[in-house]
Amino acid sequence: MSSATEESASAFKEMSFAEKQAERMKRLRTLHNARNEARTQNHQEVVAEEARNKLPPNYEAKRRQAEWLMDDQKKREETQSQGKDYDRVKLLNISATEAERLERKKKKKNPDQGFSTYEQATVRQYNRLVKNMPAADMEQYERQKQKYGDAFYGGPNVIIHGMHEDKKDAVDKMVNDLEGQIAKRGKYSRRRTHNDDADIDYINERNAKFNKKLERFYGEHTAEIKQNLERGTAI
């Protein structure tokens, strides 16, 4: 190793001034190209990191879930085109223990525990609406991301008004969903317990509701008058 170094050093000494200058310029260009390449890579990493920071916190999980749903839907369509039951074919590729675990999880997925709090009711409604949403179109997502660039994620200095136009079928789906919620809400009636021992001070259902409203707003102010009327000692 030392002999090779000595030979290269002696060969460099035997070079003329022009050859030495050319060798130095060659090394300088090599270092310059390496510096430019490192600068380009650093810039690309900075841009990629900035783009990742603009993404939602759960973007990767949602992307993996969307890819899995699209792949599962594709396999389901292929299996159905062959005239087979996709659920049965899918169970053939997993063990009995795993199938039993998935079945138990499926049964416990959405237990109806009744009303507890308004927060829990809101969470249940949100999960139900998300579950009924169609699978995300990742190809359309990527096309829109390429089309809008930095405006795709929005920001304090980005004007996105007028850049995106909702499709008619998407608007129709939203309207149908809202109309379905309104129709379902109209059929819902909160159960009220009936007290058979309560005094009957009404002549029909409408009058009973009106009397309850009066009692709710003016009951504490008219309690003494009502007691005097019942005792027959009213002035």
VOGU-3710 file (C-alpha; in Angstrom, 3 decimals, decimal comma):
1> mssateesas> 0,000/0,000/0,000  2,825/2,399/0,913  4,711/1,538/-2,290  1,632/2,374/-4,408  1,262/5,723/-2,613  4,925/6,520/-3,147  4,635/5,645/-6,845  1,601/7,930/-7,303  3,365/10,740/-5,429  6,506/10,350/-7,545
11> afkemsfaek> 4,394/10,225/-10,708  2,641/13,444/-9,646  6,037/15,124/-9,109  7,171/14,100/-12,587  4,093/15,781/-14,187  4,449/19,115/-15,891  2,754/22,240/-14,564  -0,080/21,990/-17,130  -0,744/18,366/-16,262  -0,760/19,169/-12,544
21> qaermkrlrt> -3,185/22,037/-13,162  -5,483/19,769/-15,197  -5,430/17,130/-12,461  -6,325/19,722/-9,822  -9,193/21,056/-11,979  -10,477/17,508/-12,457  -10,536/16,940/-8,696  -12,183/20,334/-8,181  -14,930/19,510/-10,692  -15,504/16,158/-8,966
31> lhnarneart> -15,882/17,872/-5,594  -18,114/20,542/-7,144  -20,411/17,913/-8,701  -20,579/16,001/-5,410  -21,514/19,212/-3,577  -24,260/20,030/-6,106  -25,636/16,493/-5,873  -25,722/16,665/-2,068  -27,406/20,091/-2,238  -30,063/18,738/-4,628
41> qnhqevvaee> -30,751/15,737/-2,408  -31,014/17,946/0,682  -33,485/20,225/-1,112  -35,594/17,248/-2,174  -35,640/15,936/1,388  -36,692/19,358/2,718  -39,542/19,589/0,187  -40,676/16,035/0,969  -40,579/16,704/4,722  -42,584/19,908/4,297
51> arnklppnye> -45,191/18,015/2,266  -45,391/15,327/4,972  -45,854/17,967/7,672  -48,829/19,405/5,762  -50,579/16,026/5,737  -53,155/15,159/8,425  -51,787/13,251/11,440  -53,604/10,027/10,474  -52,935/10,283/6,726  -50,815/7,122/6,506
61> akrrqaewlm> -53,366/5,040/8,411  -56,200/6,309/6,218  -54,168/5,687/3,065  -53,400/2,096/4,098  -57,046/1,528/4,992  -58,208/2,947/1,648  -55,721/0,765/-0,254  -56,877/-2,308/1,670  -60,536/-1,512/0,957  -59,837/-1,016/-2,753
71> ddqkkreetq> -57,877/-4,283/-2,927  -60,600/-6,120/-1,003  -63,298/-4,707/-3,286  -61,300/-5,737/-6,366  -60,908/-9,306/-5,067  -64,609/-9,432/-4,198  -65,606/-8,387/-7,730  -63,238/-10,940/-9,289  -64,611/-13,713/-7,070  -68,223/-12,775/-7,780
81> sqgkdydrvk> -67,517/-12,721/-11,525  -66,426/-16,368/-11,170  -69,713/-17,218/-9,446  -68,148/-17,853/-6,027  -68,932/-16,562/-2,551  -66,142/-14,178/-1,597  -66,674/-14,580/2,157  -66,313/-18,364/1,903  -63,224/-18,078/-0,316  -61,719/-15,593/2,107
91> llnisateae> -62,297/-17,914/5,064  -60,412/-20,711/3,282  -57,192/-18,688/3,559  -57,307/-18,141/7,329  -57,161/-20,482/10,297  -60,177/-21,577/12,338  -58,930/-19,626/15,365  -58,603/-16,428/13,341  -62,049/-16,949/11,783  -63,595/-17,406/15,226
101> rlerkkkkkn> -61,881/-14,266/16,499  -63,158/-12,232/13,533  -66,679/-13,560/14,089  -66,622/-12,522/17,754  -65,261/-9,119/16,791  -67,992/-8,721/14,177  -70,701/-9,446/16,744  -69,254/-6,937/19,210  -68,569/-4,303/16,567  -71,677/-2,167/17,041
111> pdqgfstyeq> -73,536/-3,166/20,206  -76,683/-1,146/20,865  -76,279/-0,072/24,480  -79,055/2,499/24,330  -78,765/6,171/25,185  -76,103/7,092/27,729  -74,893/10,622/26,931  -75,242/13,044/24,053  -71,501/12,715/23,376  -71,789/8,948/22,951
121> atvrqynrlv> -74,849/9,373/20,741  -72,895/11,786/18,536  -69,961/9,361/18,314  -72,276/6,490/17,352  -73,926/8,588/14,657  -70,524/9,670/13,294  -69,257/6,074/13,148  -72,472/4,962/11,451  -72,196/7,689/8,800  -68,508/6,948/8,172
131> knmpaadmeq> -69,255/3,231/7,849  -71,857/3,933/5,154  -69,444/6,073/3,128  -68,175/4,549/-0,142  -64,544/3,510/-0,494  -62,150/6,355/-1,266  -61,045/6,716/-4,899  -57,269/6,953/-4,461  -56,676/7,406/-8,201  -58,929/10,478/-8,250
141> yerqkqkygd> -57,203/11,643/-5,061  -53,763/11,440/-6,690  -55,002/13,199/-9,850  -56,392/16,092/-7,815  -53,180/16,307/-5,795  -51,118/16,573/-8,984  -53,558/19,077/-10,494  -53,787/21,542/-7,593  -50,225/21,229/-6,260  -49,674/23,172/-3,024
151> afyggpnvii> -53,279/24,407/-3,089  -54,452/20,813/-2,561  -53,630/21,009/1,167  -54,707/24,623/1,599  -52,999/27,093/3,877  -53,165/30,654/5,206  -51,963/32,150/1,903  -53,810/29,850/-0,511  -57,113/30,767/-2,164  -58,958/27,571/-3,057
161> hgmhedkkda> -62,386/29,084/-3,692  -63,571/28,231/-7,188  -60,803/25,698/-7,880  -62,896/22,634/-7,096  -66,340/21,897/-8,506  -68,505/19,267/-6,831  -69,874/16,520/-9,045  -73,612/16,192/-9,490  -73,688/12,567/-8,319  -71,758/13,503/-5,154
171> vdkmvndleg> -74,243/16,295/-4,399  -77,152/13,911/-5,033  -75,656/11,365/-2,623  -75,313/14,014/0,073  -78,899/15,222/-0,447  -80,279/11,677/-0,347  -78,345/10,959/2,834  -79,636/14,124/4,526  -83,204/13,373/3,461  -82,843/9,859/4,857
181> qiakrgkysr> -81,628/11,251/8,188  -84,554/13,695/8,322  -87,067/10,929/7,529  -85,563/8,652/10,176  -85,552/11,460/12,734  -89,218/12,183/11,999  -90,193/8,588/12,782  -88,346/8,619/16,089  -90,423/9,234/19,207  -88,997/9,346/22,705
191> rrthnddadi> -90,795/6,926/24,989  -92,441/8,583/28,002  -93,597/6,654/31,032  -97,256/7,003/31,923  -98,217/7,425/35,562  -101,656/5,911/36,227  -101,860/7,527/39,687  -101,377/11,082/38,409  -104,299/13,511/38,546  -106,247/13,856/35,311
201> dyinernakf> -106,450/17,586/34,617  -106,811/17,439/30,844  -109,505/16,641/28,320  -107,310/15,382/25,466  -103,664/14,763/24,536  -103,129/18,276/23,242  -104,516/19,801/26,424  -102,269/17,504/28,507  -99,151/18,769/26,716  -100,284/22,369/27,190
211> nkklerfyge> -100,854/21,820/30,913  -97,385/20,306/31,261  -95,867/23,387/29,648  -97,780/25,645/32,032  -96,620/23,572/34,987  -93,022/23,677/33,810  -92,912/27,475/33,477  -95,409/28,702/36,106  -95,765/25,784/38,524  -93,581/27,240/41,276
221> htaeikqnle> -95,466/30,553/41,147  -98,974/29,055/41,233  -98,393/26,168/43,664  -100,037/27,975/46,611  -103,059/29,094/44,553  -103,535/25,551/43,285  -103,408/24,124/46,819  -105,977/26,669/48,062  -108,313/25,778/45,198  -108,010/22,089/46,029
231> rgtai> -108,754/22,744/49,737  -111,543/25,190/48,937  -109,907/27,981/50,921  -109,074/30,278/48,021  -109,903/33,960/48,561
//
